[in-house]
């Protein structure tokens, strides 16, 4: 069985793509990083199927809270960032590639003041 899938990765136009059900059931490992409900920085290495990843992505886009274990198997988790040893272990065991976090963008400059015409009471 195949599933029709649309992608708008390169433009706002979508192109239907047929994705085989077997592909949707393939497993992979991802690193989730963020904050828990208490505001602590946390991480989770999660093994999940592509189908579960799509469901998780949709939940994250809606900015809803979730438990990673609802979407797959938690391989490792903790506070802060994963240790270099854990990153190395995941790279070897699950062929993960370490992608650096994007640099924090600086705040946008304040808009330039636009001279306003004087009103009759000024």
Secondary structure as UniProt FT lines:
FT   STRAND          2..7
FT   STRAND          15..20
FT   HELIX           21..24
FT   STRAND          27..35
FT   TURN            37..38
FT   STRAND          41..49
FT   HELIX           50..61
FT   TURN            62..63
FT   HELIX           68..70
FT   STRAND          73..79
FT   HELIX           84..94
FT   TURN            120..121
//
